[in-house]
Amino acid sequence: MKLLSFQEGDRERLGVMVNDRILPVASLGTGLPGVIGEVLSTPQRQIERIGKAVAAVESRFKEDGVGLDQLRLLPPIPPPGKI
């Protein structure tokens, strides 16, 4: 399981990659983070939640997941806001 940020339309999305196929994290279940900033607030807890969601729907990656070549990847950590 690898986390990544990608652009969908004009929105930033958090994705998870399993076996070279990617799904938006928010599509795996309710209450999951939609962007990497939400993971960074409580990383251990969020990564555990994402891992459990991935395990519950792993077959969806083959069916519904997309490849890296179909996404516009964003930096792993977004630039900070105003200081």
N, C-alpha and C positions, 0 to 999 in steps of 0.2 A: 504494500500500500504506500503510495506516494501522494502527497498533497501538492497542488499547483494552483496558480492563479491564471485565469484566462479571460478574454473579452468575449462577450456575447452581445451583439448589437452595440449599444453604448454603455453597457453595464459591465462591471468587474464581477467575476464569479469565482468561487472556490470549487476546485475539482479534485477528484481522487482518481488515481490511476491504479488499475489492477490488471496485470497481464497485458500491458500496452493498450488498454482500453480505458476511456475516461468518461465519468459521469459527474454532473454537478452534485456536490455534497448535499445541498438543500433538497435534491430530488430523492434522497435515500430515506427520508423520514421527517417527521415534524420536529421543529425546535433545533435542528442542526444548523451550524453556522453557514452563512452564505458567502462570506468574504474572509480572507486570511486574518484581518484585524480582529475578528471575533474569536479566532482560535488563539491569538496571541494574548488575549486577556487572561485566560486560564488554560494554558496549553495542555497540560497533562490530562485534565478532565475532558477537554474537547476532543483530543486525539483518541482517548478511550471510547468516547461516545461514537465517534466516526468509525472506529474499528469495529464496534459491535454492529453498527448499521451496515457496514460493508459485508460482514460475515452473514448477516441475515438475508441479503439480496445479491449475493455474489454472482448468481446466474444471469442477472440483468446486465452485467458488464459485457458479456458476449453478444447479447441480443441488442441492447440499446446503446452501448458505449460507443464513443467515437475515437478515432486515432489522433495522435499528435498533429499529423499533417492537416487536419481539418480545423485546428484551433489557432487562434492568435494568443500566444502565451504572453503573460505579463511578468514583471519582476516578482521574485518570490516574496519580498517584503516591500510594501508600497512606500513611496517617499513620505517623510513626515509632513504633517500639516504645519501651519504657521507656528513659529516659536515666539 
